[in-house]
Amino acid sequence: MFETGGELVDHALYDTLLTFKGGDVSKPVPDLATSYTVSPDGKVYTFKLRTGVNFSDGTSVTSADVVFSLNRVINVKGDPSFLLDGVTVTAPDPQTVVLTSATPNDALPLILPNAALGIVNSKAARLKALRTLQMPRRQTRPRPHSTRRPKAAVRTR
C-alpha cells in the first residue's frame, strides 16, 4: 500500500492519530488525538483521543480501536510493520493511548500520519475475520479432461 493512489484512498477512509495540515509535512497536527505528550527520554508518547468521534456504523472510536489497529500493523509480516518497529501500544483508559518505543524515537509523530496506520473499527474487523474463518471452503474437484476433439481448421481459398 505504498503507492500514491492507495495512500489517497486510505487517508479519505481512515483517520490517524496525527495528520499533516495542507502541504506542511514538517509538523504533525492532531487528527483522532486532541493532544499528545512525550516523556523526557523520548520513548513514551501519550495521546488523548477526541470524544464524539464515530465510525460509519455509529459506534464510538475508543482507545481499544487504536490499540487493535496499530497492533494489527505491528504484527504484519512485512510492509508496513517497519513503521512501528520496536513500539508497543497500550490503552490505560478509553480515551488514552500510550505508544512506548524500545529506543528514543523522535520520528514517531512524523510516522503516525501514514495512511497505513489508519484506525479501523476493531469490533467490525474482528467480526469480519471470524466470519471469514467460519466460511466453508469451496470444495474443488479435479475436472476430467475433455474427450472432445477440437474442430478442424477451416481453410479458405
N, CA, C and O of each residue as an XYZ file, in Angstrom:
628
protein
N       0.831     -1.177      0.000
C       0.000      0.000      0.000
C       0.874      1.238      0.000
O       0.506      2.256      0.587
N       2.012      1.166     -0.643
C       2.898      2.313     -0.659
C       2.917      2.968     -2.031
O       3.979      3.302     -2.557
N       1.739      3.148     -2.603
C       1.658      3.920     -3.836
C       0.707      5.075     -3.579
O      -0.138      5.010     -2.686
N       0.847      6.115     -4.354
C       0.102      7.344     -4.111
C      -1.398      7.114     -4.097
O      -2.090      7.632     -3.220
N      -1.917      6.347     -5.053
C      -3.362      6.107     -5.113
C      -3.889      5.470     -3.843
O      -4.916      5.893     -3.312
N      -3.191      4.453     -3.354
C      -3.610      3.774     -2.126
C      -3.566      4.699     -0.929
O      -4.461      4.674     -0.084
N      -2.533      5.509     -0.856
C      -2.413      6.469      0.252
C      -3.590      7.443      0.254
O      -4.167      7.725      1.304
N      -3.941      7.954     -0.922
C      -5.039      8.921     -1.008
C      -6.364      8.296     -0.593
O      -7.140      8.906      0.142
N      -6.620      7.083     -1.062
C      -7.865      6.406     -0.714
C      -7.906      6.114      0.781
O      -8.912      6.377      1.440
N      -6.817      5.571      1.314
C      -6.797      5.242      2.743
C      -6.967      6.483      3.605
O      -7.670      6.439      4.614
N      -6.335      7.589      3.225
C      -6.499      8.821      4.007
C      -7.937      9.331      3.943
O      -8.422      9.944      4.894
N      -8.611      9.083      2.834
C     -10.007      9.507      2.723
C     -10.925      8.632      3.577
O     -11.970      9.093      4.036
N     -10.540      7.377      3.791
C     -11.397      6.433      4.511
C     -11.101      6.332      6.004
O     -12.017      6.139      6.803
N      -9.829      6.460      6.390
C      -9.424      6.195      7.771
C      -8.685      7.384      8.366
O      -7.813      7.979      7.732
N      -9.057      7.715      9.601
C      -8.332      8.745     10.339
C      -7.119      8.121     11.008
O      -7.080      6.915     11.252
N      -6.136      8.952     11.300
C      -4.937      8.545     12.021
C      -4.848      9.378     13.302
O      -5.578     10.357     13.461
N      -3.963      8.994     14.200
C      -3.810      9.773     15.430
C      -3.390     11.203     15.120
O      -3.920     12.156     15.692
N      -2.438     11.340     14.214
C      -1.935     12.649     13.806
C      -2.044     12.755     12.290
O      -2.155     11.743     11.597
N      -2.012     13.965     11.784
C      -2.037     14.182     10.339
C      -1.184     15.395     10.018
O      -0.617     16.020     10.914
N      -1.098     15.721      8.762
C      -0.407     16.938      8.339
C      -1.447     17.901      7.777
O      -2.415     17.484      7.142
N      -1.239     19.173      8.016
C      -2.177     20.183      7.534
C      -1.666     20.725      6.204
O      -0.573     21.285      6.116
N      -2.485     20.542      5.177
C      -2.094     21.037      3.855
C      -0.828     20.360      3.374
O      -0.672     19.147      3.512
N       0.066     21.133      2.815
C       1.316     20.593      2.284
C       2.459     20.621      3.278
O       3.576     20.223      2.948
N       2.195     21.088      4.500
C       3.261     21.174      5.507
C       3.451     19.821      6.189
O       2.690     19.456      7.085
N       4.474     19.080      5.757
C       4.752     17.773      6.350
C       5.863     17.844      7.391
O       6.445     16.824      7.761
N       6.151     19.053      7.859
C       7.209     19.204      8.868
C       6.659     19.160     10.288
O       7.401     18.906     11.236
N       5.348     19.409     10.438
C       4.770     19.463     11.775
C       3.424     18.744     11.789
O       2.440     19.246     11.245
N       3.383     17.560     12.416
C       2.097     16.858     12.505
C       1.145     17.579     13.458
O       1.557     18.199     14.438
N      -0.140     17.472     13.131
C      -1.175     18.087     13.958
C      -2.162     17.000     14.373
O      -2.237     15.959     13.720
N      -2.920     17.222     15.447
C      -3.874     16.211     15.904
C      -4.931     15.879     14.851
O      -5.379     16.747     14.101
N      -5.316     14.609     14.815
C      -6.415     14.153     13.968
C      -7.413     13.442     14.885
O      -8.356     14.077     15.357
N      -7.235     12.148     15.150
C      -8.069     11.486     16.163
C      -7.629     11.862     17.570
O      -8.426     11.846     18.508
N      -6.373     12.196     17.704
C      -5.865     12.646     19.008
C      -6.126     14.144     19.135
O      -6.044     14.884     18.155
N      -6.439     14.577     20.343
C      -6.575     16.022     20.576
C      -5.228     16.615     20.956
O      -4.946     17.785     20.699
N      -4.400     15.775     21.579
C      -3.085     16.231     22.017
C      -2.226     15.015     22.333
O      -2.714     13.889     22.432
N      -0.935     15.278     22.488
C      -0.041     14.203     22.935
C       1.118     14.808     23.701
O       1.485     15.968     23.514
N       1.680     13.985     24.568
C       2.867     14.380     25.324
C       3.953     13.342     25.089
O       3.675     12.194     24.741
N       5.185     13.765     25.283
C       6.341     12.880     25.101
C       7.116     12.862     26.404
O       7.337     13.902     27.025
N       7.526     11.666     26.813
C       8.323     11.553     28.040
C       9.690     12.193     27.820
O      10.143     12.303     26.680
N      10.354     12.616     28.899
C      11.671     13.253     28.768
C      12.703     12.377     28.041
O      13.596     12.900     27.375
N      12.583     11.052     28.164
C      13.557     10.187     27.485
C      13.191      9.909     26.023
O      13.938      9.225     25.325
N      12.044     10.433     25.549
C      11.646     10.287     24.162
C      11.156      8.898     23.781
O      11.087      8.564     22.599
N      10.814      8.088     24.780
C      10.365      6.719     24.498
C       8.857      6.527     24.624
O       8.305      5.604     24.025
N       8.186      7.375     25.388
C       6.766      7.174     25.667
C       5.960      8.367     25.145
O       6.209      9.519     25.503
N       4.990      8.050     24.290
C       4.083      9.047     23.727
C       2.685      8.736     24.231
O       2.189      7.622     24.064
N       2.051      9.728     24.852
C       0.705      9.547     25.394
C      -0.250     10.442     24.611
O      -0.072     11.659     24.542
N      -1.265      9.814     24.024
C      -2.236     10.512     23.182
C      -3.594     10.539     23.864
O      -4.062      9.523     24.380
N      -4.222     11.705     23.864
C      -5.597     11.850     24.335
C      -6.480     11.891     23.086
O      -6.225     12.662     22.162
N      -7.516     11.056     23.070
C      -8.385     10.957     21.910
C      -9.538     11.951     21.959
O     -10.027     12.311     23.029
N      -9.958     12.384     20.779
C     -11.146     13.232     20.674
C     -12.364     12.433     21.107
O     -12.440     11.229     20.862
N     -13.298     13.085     21.739
C     -14.567     12.428     22.102
C     -15.590     12.732     21.015
O     -15.454     13.700     20.266
N     -16.619     11.886     20.943
C     -17.685     12.117     19.986
C     -17.347     11.735     18.554
O     -18.050     12.139     17.628
N     -16.285     10.965     18.355
C     -15.918     10.510     17.009
C     -16.488      9.117     16.817
O     -16.299      8.235     17.655
N     -17.190      8.924     15.699
C     -17.839      7.645     15.429
C     -17.365      7.045     14.109
O     -16.963      7.754     13.186
N     -17.424      5.723     14.049
C     -17.204      5.026     12.790
C     -18.466      5.159     11.954
O     -19.487      5.651     12.436
N     -18.399      4.727     10.718
C     -19.537      4.867      9.808
C     -20.777      4.106     10.290
O     -21.897      4.443      9.907
N     -20.578      3.071     11.135
C     -21.733      2.327     11.655
C     -22.308      2.957     12.924
O     -23.259      2.432     13.502
N     -21.733      4.083     13.357
C     -22.247      4.799     14.515
C     -21.567      4.480     15.831
O     -21.789      5.186     16.815
N     -20.740      3.431     15.884
C     -20.055      3.104     17.140
C     -18.931      4.108     17.394
O     -18.313      4.623     16.463
N     -18.687      4.368     18.660
C     -17.663      5.339     19.049
C     -16.260      4.787     18.861
O     -16.008      3.601     19.070
N     -15.362      5.662     18.467
C     -13.946      5.319     18.384
C     -13.370      5.372     19.794
O     -13.522      6.372     20.496
N     -12.709      4.292     20.205
C     -12.094      4.261     21.540
C     -10.618      3.884     21.403
O     -10.127      3.557     20.323
N      -9.946      3.945     22.531
C      -8.533      3.571     22.544
C      -8.345      2.101     22.177
O      -7.296      1.726     21.653
N      -9.358      1.258     22.448
C      -9.267     -0.155     22.068
C      -9.151     -0.308     20.552
O      -8.447     -1.198     20.073
N      -9.834      0.548     19.796
C      -9.738      0.512     18.339
C      -8.346      0.930     17.872
O      -7.799      0.356     16.930
N      -7.783      1.926     18.537
C      -6.435      2.382     18.182
C      -5.423      1.281     18.479
O      -4.562      0.992     17.648
N      -5.520      0.668     19.650
C      -4.602     -0.413     20.010
C      -4.726     -1.555     19.009
O      -3.713     -2.064     18.529
N      -5.942     -1.962     18.689
C      -6.163     -3.040     17.718
C      -5.540     -2.683     16.364
O      -4.812     -3.485     15.780
N      -5.828     -1.493     15.878
C      -5.367     -1.079     14.552
C      -3.847     -1.030     14.461
O      -3.263     -1.535     13.502
N      -3.210     -0.427     15.451
C      -1.749     -0.310     15.407
C      -1.082     -1.656     15.637
O      -0.062     -1.949     15.014
N      -1.637     -2.480     16.517
C      -1.077     -3.827     16.716
C      -1.254     -4.695     15.481
O      -0.419     -5.551     15.189
N      -2.329     -4.474     14.767
C      -2.540     -5.211     13.518
C      -1.416     -4.908     12.529
O      -0.929     -5.808     11.845
N      -1.011     -3.658     12.457
C       0.099     -3.275     11.578
C       1.416     -3.842     12.107
O       2.225     -4.364     11.339
N       1.626     -3.740     13.407
C       2.868     -4.244     14.017
C       3.037     -5.731     13.738
O       4.153     -6.195     13.503
N       1.937     -6.483     13.762
C       2.004     -7.938     13.607
C       2.030     -8.429     12.169
O       2.130     -9.633     11.930
N       1.944     -7.520     11.213
C       2.044     -7.911      9.809
C       3.478     -8.358      9.544
O       4.433     -7.734     10.008
N       3.611     -9.430      8.803
C       4.946     -9.894      8.431
C       5.337     -9.177      7.137
O       4.935     -9.596      6.052
N       6.098     -8.126      7.245
C       6.481     -7.340      6.072
C       5.929     -5.930      6.158
O       5.559     -5.455      7.231
N       5.879     -5.266      4.999
C       5.391     -3.894      4.959
C       3.951     -3.852      5.430
O       3.192     -4.757      5.082
N       3.536     -2.884      6.179
C       4.202     -1.700      6.693
C       4.628     -1.817      8.164
O       4.743     -0.802      8.852
N       4.863     -3.043      8.650
C       5.162     -3.219     10.077
C       6.412     -2.461     10.521
O       6.543     -2.114     11.695
N       7.328     -2.205      9.589
C       8.552     -1.485      9.955
C       8.259     -0.091     10.500
O       9.081      0.478     11.217
N       7.093      0.462     10.168
C       6.759      1.805     10.641
C       6.710      1.887     12.163
O       7.031      2.920     12.749
N       6.304      0.784     12.797
C       6.187      0.775     14.266
C       7.110     -0.263     14.881
O       6.795     -0.833     15.926
N       8.238     -0.512     14.250
C       9.202     -1.481     14.762
C       9.684     -1.065     16.150
O      10.144      0.061     16.340
N       9.579     -1.966     17.108
C      10.030     -1.684     18.469
C       9.054     -0.880     19.301
O       9.408     -0.400     20.379
N       7.828     -0.723     18.820
C       6.815      0.074     19.531
C       5.744     -0.858     20.090
O       5.288     -1.773     19.403
N       5.347     -0.622     21.332
C       4.203     -1.322     21.920
C       3.090     -0.303     22.137
O       3.346      0.878     22.376
N       1.851     -0.782     22.050
C       0.696      0.110     22.143
C      -0.207     -0.389     23.267
O      -0.561     -1.567     23.313
N      -0.574      0.512     24.166
C      -1.469      0.170     25.271
C      -2.526      1.261     25.424
O      -2.414      2.355     24.871
N      -3.556      0.919     26.197
C      -4.646      1.863     26.446
C      -5.006      1.832     27.922
O      -5.722      0.930     28.357
N      -4.531      2.790     28.702
C      -4.866      2.798     30.128
C      -6.328      3.135     30.411
O      -6.854      2.785     31.467
N      -6.990      3.821     29.460
C      -8.416      4.116     29.604
C      -9.006      4.325     28.205
O      -8.256      4.389     27.231
N     -10.332      4.432     28.087
C     -10.961      4.501     26.761
C     -10.570      5.708     25.905
O     -10.776      5.684     24.691
N     -10.023      6.740     26.495
C      -9.668      7.937     25.739
C      -8.162      8.215     25.686
O      -7.742      9.289     25.255
N      -7.353      7.250     26.123
C      -5.908      7.452     26.155
C      -5.194      6.281     25.505
O      -5.533      5.121     25.738
N      -4.199      6.601     24.686
C      -3.364      5.585     24.034
C      -1.919      5.922     24.347
O      -1.505      7.079     24.275
N      -1.151      4.884     24.698
C       0.265      5.073     25.015
C       1.092      4.228     24.050
O       0.897      3.018     23.937
N       2.009      4.884     23.363
C       2.962      4.194     22.487
C       4.318      4.261     23.170
O       4.817      5.340     23.488
N       4.899      3.103     23.389
C       6.201      3.025     24.046
C       7.199      2.430     23.065
O       7.002      1.330     22.548
N       8.262      3.165     22.819
C       9.297      2.732     21.886
C      10.463      2.134     22.665
O      10.811      2.615     23.744
N      11.059      1.090     22.115
C      12.194      0.449     22.776
C      13.374      1.406     22.899
O      14.170      1.310     23.833
N      13.476      2.319     21.956
C      14.542      3.324     21.969
C      13.905      4.694     21.760
O      12.779      4.770     21.269
N      14.588      5.771     22.115
C      14.020      7.093     21.851
C      13.668      7.228     20.368
O      14.461      6.868     19.499
N      12.488      7.742     20.095
C      12.012      7.778     18.716
C      11.333      9.112     18.432
O      10.108      9.215     18.497
N      12.122     10.125     18.119
C      11.544     11.443     17.854
C      10.848     11.512     16.496
O      10.195     12.510     16.193
N      10.977     10.470     15.675
C      10.297     10.434     14.373
C       8.861      9.927     14.480
O       8.095     10.056     13.525
N       8.486      9.363     15.603
C       7.157      8.753     15.728
C       6.016      9.707     15.345
O       5.111      9.281     14.628
N       6.012     10.959     15.780
C       4.922     11.851     15.351
C       4.881     12.064     13.836
O       3.817     12.340     13.281
N       6.016     11.939     13.170
C       6.055     12.093     11.718
C       5.645     10.811     10.994
O       5.287     10.846      9.817
N       5.699      9.686     11.696
C       5.311      8.390     11.123
C       3.807      8.164     11.258
O       3.183      7.609     10.353
N       3.225      8.583     12.365
C       1.821      8.283     12.667
C       0.803      8.814     11.648
O      -0.272      8.223     11.540
N       1.065      9.874     10.905
C       0.102     10.292      9.875
C       0.042      9.353      8.656
O      -0.825      9.525      7.800
N       0.933      8.382      8.566
C       0.923      7.471      7.431
C      -0.424      6.762      7.343
O      -0.932      6.256      8.344
N      -0.996      6.728      6.148
C      -2.320      6.129      5.957
C      -2.369      4.654      6.340
O      -3.441      4.143      6.662
N      -1.238      3.964      6.313
C      -1.201      2.557      6.723
C      -1.522      2.409      8.205
O      -1.835      1.311      8.666
N      -1.447      3.502      8.948
C      -1.728      3.478     10.378
C      -3.115      4.043     10.692
O      -3.358      4.547     11.789
N      -4.014      3.953      9.720
C      -5.392      4.391      9.907
C      -6.103      3.518     10.928
O      -5.817      2.327     11.053
N      -7.020      4.115     11.645
C      -7.720      3.422     12.726
C      -9.006      2.791     12.192
O      -9.834      3.454     11.568
N      -9.147      1.496     12.456
C     -10.324      0.746     12.000
C     -11.200      0.384     13.198
O     -10.761      0.418     14.347
N     -12.423      0.045     12.900
C     -13.375     -0.394     13.912
C     -12.985     -1.818     14.325
O     -13.176     -2.763     13.560
N     -12.446     -1.964     15.519
C     -11.923     -3.268     15.946
C     -13.019     -4.326     16.021
O     -12.785     -5.484     15.676
N     -14.195     -3.945     16.463
C     -15.284     -4.930     16.555
C     -15.685     -5.415     15.165
O     -15.875     -6.614     14.959
N     -15.813     -4.506     14.225
C     -16.198     -4.885     12.858
C     -15.099     -5.726     12.203
O     -15.397     -6.693     11.501
N     -13.840     -5.367     12.427
C     -12.731     -6.125     11.832
C     -12.663     -7.537     12.402
O     -12.428     -8.496     11.668
N     -12.868     -7.662     13.702
C     -12.857     -8.997     14.325
C     -14.028     -9.844     13.835
O     -13.876    -11.038     13.579
N     -15.191     -9.221     13.708
C     -16.364     -9.940     13.223
C     -16.154    -10.416     11.789
O     -16.503    -11.544     11.444
N     -15.587     -9.558     10.966
C     -15.298     -9.935      9.577
C     -14.302    -11.096      9.538
O     -14.469    -12.035      8.760
N     -13.280    -11.030     10.369
C     -12.292    -12.118     10.410
C     -12.932    -13.412     10.871
O     -12.649    -14.477     10.323
N     -13.791    -13.329     11.873
C     -14.470    -14.526     12.385
C     -15.365    -15.135     11.310
O     -15.370    -16.350     11.113
N     -16.111    -14.299     10.629
C     -16.990    -14.797      9.562
C     -16.178    -15.438      8.442
O     -16.575    -16.459      7.880
N     -15.051    -14.837      8.130
C     -14.190    -15.390      7.080
C     -13.667    -16.760      7.491
O     -13.621    -17.682      6.676
N     -13.274    -16.893      8.750
C     -12.764    -18.180      9.228
C     -13.853    -19.244      9.268
O     -13.570    -20.429      9.096
N     -15.100    -18.828      9.493
C     -16.194    -19.786      9.604
C     -16.800    -20.170      8.261
O     -17.587    -21.113      8.180
N     -16.439    -19.448      7.215
C     -16.999    -19.755      5.900
C     -16.503    -21.119      5.440
O     -15.312    -21.418      5.524
N     -17.422    -21.938      4.955
C     -16.954    -23.225      4.442
C     -16.124    -22.999      3.190
O     -16.460    -22.183      2.331
N     -15.070    -23.719      3.117
C     -14.211    -23.620      1.941
C     -14.893    -24.337      0.789
O     -15.449    -25.422      0.958
N     -14.844    -23.734     -0.358
C     -15.427    -24.372     -1.524
C     -14.581    -25.572     -1.905
O     -13.373    -25.467     -2.119
N     -15.230    -26.685     -1.983
C     -14.513    -27.889     -2.378
C     -14.379    -27.895     -3.893
O     -15.354    -27.740     -4.629
N     -13.183    -28.073     -4.318
C     -12.973    -28.176     -5.759
C     -12.545    -29.594     -6.063
O     -11.788    -30.211     -5.313
N     -13.029    -30.083     -7.148
C     -12.619    -31.427     -7.535
C     -11.987    -31.332     -8.904
O     -12.339    -30.472     -9.712
N     -11.071    -32.205     -9.147
C     -10.417    -32.135    -10.455
C     -11.425    -32.398    -11.568
O     -12.280    -33.277    -11.460
N     -11.309    -31.651    -12.591
C     -12.195    -31.834    -13.730
C     -11.562    -32.829    -14.686
O     -10.357    -32.785    -14.932
N     -12.371    -33.718    -15.218
C     -11.805    -34.655    -16.188
C     -11.443    -33.909    -17.466
O     -12.095    -32.933    -17.837
N     -10.423    -34.370    -18.115
C     -10.034    -33.758    -19.378
C     -11.134    -34.004    -20.398
O     -11.775    -35.056    -20.412
N     -11.325    -33.056    -21.207
C     -12.359    -33.164    -22.222
C     -11.986    -34.252    -23.237
O     -10.821    -34.382    -23.613
N     -12.964    -35.016    -23.666
C     -12.718    -36.044    -24.683
C     -13.080    -35.525    -26.064
O     -12.888    -36.209    -27.069
N     -13.605    -34.309    -26.099
C     -13.932    -33.744    -27.405
C     -12.668    -33.366    -28.140
O     -11.700    -32.878    -27.558
N     -12.707    -33.604    -29.432
C     -11.579    -33.190    -30.261
C     -11.855    -31.766    -30.738
O     -12.996    -31.390    -31.006
N     -10.796    -31.001    -30.835
C     -11.015    -29.649    -31.374
C     -11.490    -29.730    -32.819
O     -11.145    -30.653    -33.557
N     -12.282    -28.753    -33.198
C     -12.772    -28.697    -34.584
C     -11.602    -28.525    -35.531
O     -10.611    -27.868    -35.211
N     -11.733    -29.119    -36.686
C     -10.683    -28.986    -37.696
C     -10.668    -27.560    -38.198
O     -11.713    -26.919    -38.315
N      -9.510    -27.081    -38.486
C      -9.375    -25.749    -39.007
C     -10.022    -25.673    -40.391
O      -9.879    -26.591    -41.198
N     -10.708    -24.614    -40.653
C     -11.357    -24.430    -41.952
C     -10.411    -23.637    -42.826
O      -9.925    -22.569    -42.455
N     -10.165    -24.201    -44.014
C      -9.293    -23.490    -44.940
C     -10.128    -22.666    -45.912
O     -11.156    -23.116    -46.416
N      -9.678    -21.506    -46.146
C     -10.329    -20.672    -47.157
C      -9.399    -20.510    -48.322
O      -8.179    -20.519    -48.157
N      -9.961    -20.361    -49.502
C      -9.110    -20.220    -50.676
C      -8.597    -18.852    -50.845
O      -7.863    -18.580    -51.795
